[in-house]
Amino acid sequence: MGVLRRNSEKEKRDPTLDDLEPIYIEFEQGDSRNPVNFSRSKKWAITSLACFSTLLASSATSTYNLGFNSMIADLNCTEFQATIGLSLYALGFAVVPLVSASFSEEVGRQPLYYISATGVMFMFLLIAMAQNIQTVLIARFIQGGFGSTWSTMVGGTIADIWQSHERGLPMSLFAVAAIGGTGFGPLYAGWVQMNPKLEWRWIQWIQMIITAFDLLLVPIIMTETRSSVILMGIAKRMRQETGNWRYRARIEDERTKLGTLIWMSCTRPIRFVWGILYCLVESVGSVFIAVHGFNTGQVGTVFVTFIIGAAIGFATNFYQDHLYRKNFPTRGPESRLYLACCAAVLVPCGMFIYAWSTFSHVPWIALAIGITILIYGIFIIYLAVFTYLADCYGPFASSALAGQSLCRNLAATAFPLFTQQMYAKLSFKWANTLFGCIACVLMPIPFVS
């Protein structure tokens, strides 16, 4: 049952205001309707489905690239035009959360899970049936917008149902889905592309089928997790049942304006490593084909390094959680950032290994090791940022994460557009060395945060 609380003690003692003051609805201690009090099995079911949705969104990034050869031939377009589809997906990821994340905090999470799954599924259908590159590009942008909800809102969902000291493991799984998912799709997409009866269109059909399965699970598992929205529904029912319009949820009187939430989202720092991640997605095929003569299926298999790097990051995050619990009383949310200091060193190291292994006489495994180290570093930074913002912004985590998403995905939009040209001018070795040097310049940031 909800507890009825008046606006202030002072007003309670003033009978002239007694009929005017709102009666605020709050959850009682242990109320099962409060998302924080959901059973652990229900929390894990919601977290698992949310992370599965994130995996679908991230895998759609890289699987698209594996179908370039047949797409270019089928649609009579250039490689650069096809690459724009990768950038437009990131652009959709960047701009749409500015509205959708704030919207989820006003009306709830659940409706957006339905909308996102439906939108992503139909965009896969549109791409699979496209007869020209323009249709593909438009659908990729819209799909990125729908899929972005599965990135920014999942962090908010986890913040809704898990208390801060419990978030380490759920957030780790979320980061595995976001980073490792980028490597999951290519594992099958490369081999689908090589089958002349399937090629790039069936890459889209397969993803559409998986997304349809996700959509079927939403009404079964995904209940509303935004506590203020649940309280607003309870207050509305009480007003209708009693005729007393003084019953209110605090969000109805104290909600942050949508424009304020969007402004909050726009004022977060850019993340250089996300641009590097998209450059990797774009460059892995070129490097392994040109240097070691890999076919498309083998190139797709190389993306298993993304999964391995994310898995190592997941394992080491248990130590980060230990440091967080130990130091939180004195350092607060900043105690989420210890391993980020290590990641600041790992990212340039991985980039330099990747750069200086691009010779035919160097075994291909050296390139794979460099990518794994790089992804490991990116995973740690990504997880540190998401958990830190979730701790700092709590109920408004989705909006804070949307701002972070804007900055990193604007970089992801730009980087693929010059990746191939940069490699052509500077060579694989020096282009990747340039990225490594920039990462070295940024290395002190976690240490001074």
C-alpha positions as CSV (number, residue, x, y, z in Angstrom):
1,M,0.0,0.0,0.0
2,G,1.1,3.6,-0.6
3,V,1.7,5.8,2.4
4,L,-0.1,9.2,2.4
5,R,2.1,12.1,3.3
6,R,1.3,15.7,3.4
7,N,3.4,18.5,1.9
8,S,5.0,19.8,5.1
9,E,4.7,19.7,8.8
10,K,4.0,23.4,9.0
11,E,1.1,23.2,6.6
12,K,-0.4,20.3,8.5
13,R,-0.8,22.5,11.5
14,D,-2.5,25.2,9.5
15,P,-6.2,24.3,9.1
16,T,-6.7,27.0,6.5
17,L,-4.4,25.2,4.2
18,D,-5.6,21.7,5.0
19,D,-8.0,21.5,2.1
20,L,-5.5,22.9,-0.4
21,E,-2.2,21.0,0.3
22,P,-1.5,17.9,-1.8
23,I,-1.4,14.5,-0.2
24,Y,1.7,12.9,-1.6
25,I,1.8,9.1,-2.3
26,E,4.9,7.3,-1.3
27,F,5.8,3.6,-1.1
28,E,5.8,1.9,2.2
29,Q,8.9,0.1,3.4
30,G,9.1,-3.2,1.6
31,D,6.2,-2.4,-0.8
32,S,6.4,-5.0,-3.6
33,R,5.3,-2.4,-6.2
34,N,8.5,-0.5,-5.6
35,P,10.9,-1.7,-8.3
36,V,13.8,-1.7,-5.8
37,N,11.8,-4.4,-3.9
38,F,11.2,-6.6,-6.9
39,S,12.3,-10.2,-6.2
40,R,15.8,-11.0,-7.3
41,S,14.5,-13.4,-10.0
42,K,12.3,-10.7,-11.4
43,K,15.2,-8.2,-11.3
44,W,17.5,-10.6,-13.2
45,A,14.8,-11.4,-15.7
46,I,14.3,-7.7,-16.5
47,T,18.1,-7.1,-16.5
48,S,18.7,-10.1,-18.8
49,L,16.1,-9.0,-21.4
50,A,17.3,-5.4,-21.3
51,C,20.9,-6.6,-21.9
52,F,19.8,-8.9,-24.7
53,S,18.2,-5.9,-26.3
54,T,21.5,-4.0,-26.0
55,L,23.3,-6.9,-27.6
56,L,20.9,-6.7,-30.6
57,A,21.5,-2.9,-31.0
58,S,25.3,-3.2,-30.8
59,S,25.6,-6.3,-33.1
60,A,23.6,-4.4,-35.7
61,T,26.5,-1.9,-35.9
62,S,29.1,-4.4,-37.1
63,T,27.0,-7.0,-38.9
64,Y,26.1,-4.3,-41.4
65,N,29.7,-3.9,-42.6
66,L,30.2,-7.6,-43.2
67,G,27.6,-7.5,-46.1
68,F,29.3,-4.6,-48.0
69,N,30.7,-6.7,-50.9
70,S,27.3,-8.1,-52.0
71,M,25.4,-4.9,-51.1
72,I,27.7,-2.8,-53.3
73,A,27.2,-5.1,-56.2
74,D,23.5,-5.6,-55.7
75,L,22.6,-1.9,-55.2
76,N,25.3,-0.5,-57.6
77,C,26.7,1.9,-55.0
78,T,30.2,2.8,-53.8
79,E,32.0,1.6,-50.7
80,F,31.9,5.1,-49.2
81,Q,28.1,5.3,-49.7
82,A,27.7,1.9,-47.9
83,T,30.0,3.2,-45.1
84,I,27.6,6.2,-44.6
85,G,25.1,3.6,-43.3
86,L,27.5,2.8,-40.5
87,S,27.8,6.5,-39.6
88,L,24.1,7.2,-39.9
89,Y,23.3,4.4,-37.5
90,A,25.6,6.1,-34.9
91,L,24.0,9.5,-35.7
92,G,20.6,8.0,-34.8
93,F,22.1,6.7,-31.6
94,A,23.5,10.1,-30.8
95,V,20.5,12.4,-31.3
96,V,17.3,10.4,-30.5
97,P,18.2,9.7,-26.9
98,L,18.1,13.4,-26.1
99,V,14.3,13.1,-26.4
100,S,13.6,9.4,-25.7
101,A,15.6,9.2,-22.5
102,S,13.9,12.2,-21.0
103,F,10.6,10.9,-22.3
104,S,11.2,7.6,-20.5
105,E,11.7,9.4,-17.3
106,E,8.4,11.3,-17.7
107,V,6.1,8.5,-18.9
108,G,8.0,5.3,-18.0
109,R,10.4,2.8,-19.5
110,Q,8.0,0.0,-20.6
111,P,6.4,1.8,-23.6
112,L,9.8,2.6,-25.1
113,Y,10.9,-1.0,-25.0
114,Y,7.8,-1.9,-27.1
115,I,8.4,1.1,-29.5
116,S,12.1,0.3,-29.9
117,A,11.8,-3.4,-30.6
118,T,9.0,-2.7,-33.1
119,G,10.9,0.1,-34.9
120,V,14.2,-1.9,-35.1
121,M,12.4,-4.9,-36.4
122,F,10.7,-3.1,-39.2
123,M,13.9,-1.2,-40.2
124,F,15.6,-4.6,-40.6
125,L,12.7,-5.5,-42.9
126,L,13.1,-2.3,-44.9
127,I,16.8,-2.7,-45.3
128,A,16.4,-6.4,-46.4
129,M,13.9,-5.4,-49.1
130,A,15.7,-2.2,-50.2
131,Q,16.3,-1.7,-53.9
132,N,18.7,1.3,-53.6
133,I,21.3,2.6,-51.2
134,Q,19.2,5.6,-50.3
135,T,16.6,3.4,-48.7
136,V,19.3,1.6,-46.8
137,L,20.8,4.8,-45.5
138,I,17.4,6.3,-44.3
139,A,16.5,3.0,-42.6
140,R,19.9,2.8,-40.9
141,F,19.5,6.2,-39.4
142,I,15.9,5.5,-38.2
143,Q,17.0,2.1,-36.9
144,G,19.9,3.7,-34.9
145,G,17.3,6.1,-33.4
146,F,15.1,3.2,-32.3
147,G,18.0,1.1,-31.1
148,S,19.5,3.9,-29.1
149,T,16.9,3.3,-26.4
150,W,18.4,-0.1,-25.8
151,S,21.7,1.7,-24.9
152,T,20.7,4.7,-22.8
153,M,17.5,3.4,-21.2
154,V,19.0,0.1,-20.1
155,G,21.3,2.0,-17.7
156,G,18.3,3.8,-16.3
157,T,16.4,0.5,-15.9
158,I,19.3,-1.0,-14.0
159,A,19.4,2.1,-11.8
160,D,15.7,1.8,-11.2
161,I,15.7,-1.7,-9.8
162,W,19.2,-2.2,-8.3
163,Q,20.6,-0.2,-5.4
164,S,24.0,1.5,-6.0
165,H,26.0,-1.2,-4.1
166,E,24.3,-3.9,-6.2
167,R,24.8,-2.4,-9.6
168,G,28.3,-3.6,-10.4
169,L,27.4,-7.0,-11.8
170,P,24.2,-5.9,-13.7
171,M,26.2,-3.0,-15.2
172,S,29.0,-5.3,-16.2
173,L,26.6,-7.6,-18.1
174,F,25.2,-4.5,-19.8
175,A,28.7,-3.4,-20.8
176,V,29.4,-7.0,-22.1
177,A,26.3,-6.8,-24.2
178,A,27.2,-3.3,-25.5
179,I,30.9,-4.0,-26.3
180,G,30.9,-7.8,-26.8
181,G,27.7,-7.6,-28.9
182,T,29.7,-5.6,-31.5
183,G,31.7,-8.8,-32.0
184,F,28.8,-11.2,-31.7
185,G,27.0,-10.4,-35.0
186,P,30.0,-10.7,-37.3
187,L,30.7,-14.3,-36.1
188,Y,27.8,-15.5,-38.3
189,A,27.4,-12.5,-40.6
190,G,30.7,-13.1,-42.4
191,W,29.7,-16.7,-43.3
192,V,26.2,-15.6,-44.3
193,Q,27.8,-13.0,-46.7
194,M,29.9,-15.7,-48.3
195,N,26.9,-17.9,-49.2
196,P,25.8,-16.7,-52.7
197,K,22.2,-17.7,-51.9
198,L,22.1,-15.5,-48.7
199,E,24.5,-12.6,-48.8
200,W,23.8,-9.2,-47.2
201,R,20.0,-9.4,-47.3
202,W,19.9,-12.5,-45.2
203,I,22.1,-10.8,-42.6
204,Q,19.2,-8.4,-42.1
205,W,16.5,-11.1,-42.2
206,I,18.3,-13.1,-39.5
207,Q,18.6,-10.0,-37.2
208,M,14.9,-9.2,-37.9
209,I,13.9,-12.7,-36.7
210,I,16.0,-12.4,-33.5
211,T,14.5,-8.9,-32.8
212,A,11.0,-10.3,-33.3
213,F,11.8,-12.9,-30.6
214,D,12.9,-10.0,-28.3
215,L,9.6,-8.2,-29.0
216,L,7.7,-11.3,-27.9
217,L,9.5,-11.4,-24.6
218,V,8.8,-7.7,-23.7
219,P,5.2,-8.1,-22.5
220,I,6.1,-11.3,-20.6
221,I,9.1,-9.9,-18.7
222,M,9.5,-6.2,-19.0
223,T,7.3,-4.5,-16.4
224,E,7.5,-0.8,-15.6
225,T,10.5,0.0,-13.5
226,R,10.3,3.8,-13.1
227,S,9.1,4.3,-9.5
228,S,7.8,7.8,-9.9
229,V,5.7,6.8,-12.9
230,I,4.2,3.9,-10.9
231,L,3.4,6.3,-8.0
232,M,1.8,8.7,-10.5
233,G,-0.5,5.8,-11.7
234,I,-1.4,5.0,-8.1
235,A,-2.2,8.6,-7.3
236,K,-4.4,8.9,-10.5
237,R,-6.4,5.8,-9.5
238,M,-6.9,7.1,-6.0
239,R,-8.2,10.4,-7.3
240,Q,-10.6,8.6,-9.5
241,E,-11.8,6.2,-6.8
242,T,-12.2,8.8,-4.0
243,G,-12.9,12.0,-5.9
244,N,-10.2,13.7,-3.8
245,W,-7.9,15.5,-6.2
246,R,-5.3,16.2,-3.5
247,Y,-3.8,12.8,-4.0
248,R,-0.6,13.4,-5.9
249,A,2.8,11.8,-6.8
250,R,5.7,14.1,-6.2
251,I,6.8,13.9,-9.9
252,E,3.6,15.7,-10.9
253,D,4.6,18.8,-8.9
254,E,8.3,18.5,-8.8
255,R,9.2,17.0,-12.3
256,T,12.1,18.5,-14.1
257,K,11.2,20.2,-17.3
258,L,11.9,18.2,-20.5
259,G,14.1,21.1,-21.8
260,T,16.2,21.0,-18.6
261,L,16.7,17.2,-18.9
262,I,17.8,17.7,-22.5
263,W,20.2,20.5,-21.5
264,M,21.6,18.1,-18.8
265,S,22.1,15.6,-21.5
266,C,24.0,18.0,-23.8
267,T,26.6,19.0,-21.3
268,R,28.7,15.9,-20.9
269,P,32.3,15.2,-22.2
270,I,33.1,13.4,-25.4
271,R,34.5,9.9,-25.4
272,F,37.4,9.5,-27.9
273,V,37.5,5.7,-27.5
274,W,34.0,5.2,-29.0
275,G,35.3,6.8,-32.2
276,I,38.2,4.3,-32.2
277,L,35.7,1.4,-31.7
278,Y,33.9,2.4,-34.9
279,C,37.2,2.8,-36.7
280,L,38.0,-0.8,-35.6
281,V,34.7,-2.0,-37.0
282,E,35.4,-0.3,-40.3
283,S,39.1,-1.3,-40.5
284,V,39.3,-4.9,-39.3
285,G,38.2,-6.3,-42.6
286,S,40.6,-4.1,-44.7
287,V,43.6,-5.0,-42.4
288,F,43.1,-8.7,-42.3
289,I,42.2,-9.0,-46.0
290,A,45.0,-6.9,-47.2
291,V,47.7,-8.1,-44.9
292,H,46.8,-11.8,-44.4
293,G,44.4,-12.6,-47.2
294,F,41.5,-13.5,-45.0
295,N,38.1,-14.1,-46.5
296,T,34.9,-12.5,-45.3
297,G,33.9,-15.4,-43.0
298,Q,37.4,-15.4,-41.4
299,V,37.2,-11.6,-40.9
300,G,33.9,-12.1,-39.1
301,T,35.5,-14.6,-36.8
302,V,38.2,-12.1,-35.9
303,F,35.5,-10.1,-34.1
304,V,35.5,-12.8,-31.4
305,T,38.3,-10.6,-30.0
306,F,35.6,-8.1,-29.1
307,I,33.9,-10.8,-27.0
308,I,37.1,-11.9,-25.4
309,G,38.1,-8.4,-24.5
310,A,34.6,-7.8,-23.0
311,A,34.8,-11.1,-21.1
312,I,38.2,-10.2,-19.6
313,G,36.7,-6.8,-18.6
314,F,33.7,-8.5,-17.0
315,A,36.0,-10.8,-14.9
316,T,38.3,-8.0,-13.7
317,N,35.3,-5.8,-12.8
318,F,34.8,-8.0,-9.7
319,Y,38.0,-6.4,-8.4
320,Q,36.7,-3.0,-9.3
321,D,33.5,-3.7,-7.3
322,H,35.7,-4.7,-4.3
323,L,37.5,-1.3,-4.6
324,Y,34.2,0.5,-4.9
325,R,32.7,-1.1,-1.7
326,K,36.0,-0.5,0.2
327,N,36.4,3.2,-0.8
328,F,32.8,4.4,-1.4
329,P,32.5,5.9,2.2
330,T,35.4,8.2,1.6
331,R,35.4,8.8,-2.2
332,G,31.8,8.4,-3.2
333,P,31.0,7.7,-6.9
334,E,34.6,8.4,-7.9
335,S,35.5,5.0,-6.4
336,R,34.0,3.6,-9.7
337,L,37.0,4.9,-11.6
338,Y,40.0,3.0,-10.3
339,L,40.3,0.5,-13.2
340,A,39.6,3.4,-15.6
341,C,43.1,4.6,-14.7
342,C,44.5,1.2,-15.9
343,A,42.3,1.4,-19.0
344,A,43.9,4.8,-19.9
345,V,47.2,2.9,-20.3
346,L,45.7,-0.2,-22.0
347,V,44.0,1.7,-24.8
348,P,47.2,3.2,-26.3
349,C,49.1,0.0,-25.7
350,G,46.5,-2.0,-27.6
351,M,46.4,0.6,-30.4
352,F,50.2,0.5,-30.8
353,I,50.3,-3.3,-30.9
354,Y,47.5,-3.2,-33.6
355,A,49.4,-0.6,-35.5
356,W,52.8,-2.2,-35.6
357,S,51.5,-5.7,-36.3
358,T,50.2,-4.8,-39.8
359,F,53.0,-6.6,-41.6
360,S,52.6,-9.9,-43.5
361,H,55.6,-11.4,-41.7
362,V,53.9,-10.7,-38.3
363,P,51.5,-13.5,-37.4
364,W,47.8,-12.5,-37.5
365,I,47.4,-13.4,-33.8
366,A,49.5,-10.3,-32.9
367,L,46.8,-8.1,-34.5
368,A,44.1,-10.1,-32.6
369,I,46.0,-9.6,-29.3
370,G,46.2,-5.8,-29.9
371,I,42.5,-5.7,-30.7
372,T,41.7,-7.7,-27.5
373,I,43.7,-5.4,-25.3
374,L,42.2,-2.3,-26.9
375,I,38.6,-3.7,-26.4
376,Y,39.5,-4.6,-22.8
377,G,40.4,-0.9,-22.2
378,I,37.4,0.4,-24.0
379,F,35.1,-1.9,-21.9
380,I,36.6,-0.7,-18.6
381,I,36.1,3.0,-19.7
382,Y,32.6,2.4,-21.0
383,L,31.5,0.6,-17.8
384,A,33.1,3.2,-15.5
385,V,31.3,6.0,-17.2
386,F,27.9,4.3,-17.1
387,T,28.1,3.2,-13.5
388,Y,29.5,6.6,-12.4
389,L,26.6,8.4,-14.1
390,A,24.0,6.0,-12.8
391,D,25.3,6.6,-9.2
392,C,25.5,10.4,-9.7
393,Y,22.1,11.0,-11.4
394,G,20.0,8.1,-9.9
395,P,16.4,8.7,-11.1
396,F,17.6,10.8,-14.1
397,A,20.3,8.3,-15.1
398,S,18.8,7.8,-18.6
399,S,19.1,11.5,-19.4
400,A,22.6,11.7,-18.2
401,L,23.5,8.7,-20.2
402,A,21.8,10.2,-23.2
403,G,24.2,13.2,-23.1
404,Q,27.1,10.8,-22.8
405,S,25.7,8.9,-25.8
406,L,25.4,12.1,-27.8
407,C,29.0,12.9,-27.4
408,R,30.5,9.5,-28.1
409,N,28.2,8.6,-31.0
410,L,28.9,11.9,-32.7
411,A,32.5,10.8,-32.7
412,A,31.4,7.4,-34.0
413,T,29.4,9.1,-36.8
414,A,32.5,11.0,-37.9
415,F,35.3,8.5,-37.6
416,P,34.2,5.9,-40.2
417,L,33.8,8.6,-42.8
418,F,37.5,9.2,-42.9
419,T,38.9,5.8,-41.8
420,Q,39.5,4.3,-45.3
421,Q,40.9,7.5,-46.7
422,M,43.2,7.9,-43.7
423,Y,44.5,4.4,-44.1
424,A,45.0,4.9,-47.8
425,K,47.1,8.1,-47.2
426,L,49.0,7.1,-44.0
427,S,49.0,3.3,-44.2
428,F,47.6,1.0,-41.5
429,K,50.7,1.4,-39.4
430,W,50.9,5.2,-39.2
431,A,47.1,5.8,-39.1
432,N,46.7,3.5,-36.1
433,T,49.9,5.0,-34.5
434,L,48.2,8.4,-34.8
435,F,45.2,7.1,-32.8
436,G,47.6,5.6,-30.2
437,C,49.4,9.0,-29.8
438,I,46.1,10.8,-29.3
439,A,45.1,8.2,-26.7
440,C,48.5,8.9,-24.9
441,V,47.6,12.6,-24.7
442,L,44.3,11.7,-23.1
443,M,45.8,9.2,-20.7
444,P,46.0,11.6,-17.6
445,I,42.2,12.3,-17.6
446,P,41.1,9.4,-15.2
447,F,44.0,10.2,-12.9
448,V,43.0,13.8,-12.3
449,S,39.2,13.1,-12.2
